[in-house]
Amino acid sequence: MGVALATHCCASDEEEKPEALKSLKKDVAFVSVSLDKQPLTESLQGNWYRQCDSKHVGEISGSRLFWNPQWGLNDVSSPLSEGSSGLLVVQMEDETRYATVTTKPQTSIMWADGDVWIRT
């Protein structure tokens, strides 16, 4: 199930989260986007890993996220798109999840529960 994927693996205090993240549901994330005007999904191509344990999440290719089989998801891939205000929209099984991307110091996707995905 997708729930295990979004579970935060690196515990952090609520005080360390940006103010915008503190009041959100656990399955939604918001981080500032700064991508030099190129399409969001185009800037995210490649393999993604959880920052806290380096587990491979999957690969973004085109406008799809191809999940690593270790997550046991029913869908092999999920569509990605850019939503309003630069949000990354991921349709994961029967849920829509939202994230945004930061490019500094490296490109990363941060979820409301504190889970962070990075490319290596």
C-alpha positions in Angstrom: 0.0 0.0 0.0 1.1 3.6 -0.6 0.7 4.4 3.1 4.0 2.8 3.9 5.8 4.9 1.3 4.6 8.2 2.7 5.4 7.2 6.3 8.0 9.5 7.6 11.2 7.5 8.4 13.2 10.2 10.0 11.5 11.7 13.0 11.8 15.4 13.6 10.2 17.8 16.0 7.2 19.8 14.9 9.1 23.0 15.7 11.6 22.2 13.0 9.0 22.1 10.2 8.3 25.3 8.2 5.2 27.1 9.4 3.3 26.2 6.3 3.7 22.5 7.0 2.5 22.5 10.6 -1.2 22.7 9.9 -1.4 20.3 6.9 -2.7 16.8 6.7 0.0 14.1 6.7 -0.5 13.2 3.0 0.0 16.7 1.6 3.3 18.6 1.4 4.2 22.1 0.4 7.7 23.5 -0.1 8.7 26.6 -2.2 9.3 26.0 -5.9 12.2 27.7 -7.7 12.7 26.0 -11.1 13.8 28.7 -13.5 10.5 28.5 -15.5 11.0 25.0 -17.0 8.1 22.6 -16.6 8.1 21.0 -13.1 8.1 17.4 -14.2 10.9 18.1 -16.7 13.2 19.2 -13.9 12.5 16.1 -11.8 13.6 13.4 -14.3 15.6 10.5 -12.8 15.8 8.2 -9.8 14.5 9.4 -6.4 15.5 8.1 -3.0 14.2 8.7 0.6 16.8 11.0 2.2 16.7 9.3 5.6 17.5 5.8 4.6 18.4 6.0 0.9 15.7 3.5 -0.1 14.8 3.9 -3.8 11.4 5.4 -4.3 11.2 5.1 -8.0 12.1 6.9 -11.3 10.4 9.9 -12.8 10.4 9.6 -16.6 8.4 12.0 -18.7 5.3 12.8 -16.7 5.1 9.5 -14.8 6.6 8.2 -11.5 7.6 4.5 -11.9 7.5 3.0 -8.4 10.2 0.7 -7.1 8.5 -2.7 -6.6 9.6 -2.8 -3.0 6.7 -0.6 -2.1 4.1 -3.2 -3.1 1.9 -0.7 -4.9 -0.9 -2.1 -7.2 0.1 0.5 -9.9 3.5 0.2 -11.5 3.5 3.9 -12.2 1.6 7.1 -11.3 0.9 10.2 -13.4 2.6 13.4 -12.4 1.5 16.9 -13.3 2.0 20.5 -12.2 -0.9 21.9 -10.3 -1.8 25.4 -9.3 0.9 27.4 -7.6 3.6 25.1 -8.9 2.5 22.1 -6.8 3.6 18.6 -7.9 0.4 16.4 -8.3 0.8 12.7 -8.0 -2.1 10.3 -8.5 -1.2 7.3 -6.4 -3.6 4.4 -6.5 -6.9 6.0 -5.4 -5.4 9.1 -3.8 -4.1 12.4 -5.1 -1.0 13.6 -3.3 0.5 17.0 -3.5 4.1 18.1 -3.1 6.3 21.0 -4.1 10.0 21.0 -4.8 12.9 23.0 -3.6 16.1 23.3 -5.6 18.6 24.5 -3.0 20.9 23.2 -1.8 19.8 20.2 -4.0 16.6 19.3 -5.7 14.3 17.6 -3.2 10.6 16.8 -2.6 9.4 17.3 0.9 6.2 15.8 2.2 4.1 17.2 5.1 5.1 14.3 7.4 8.7 15.4 7.0 9.7 12.6 4.5 12.1 14.0 1.9 13.0 12.5 -1.5 16.3 13.3 -3.2 18.2 12.4 -6.3 21.7 11.0 -5.9 
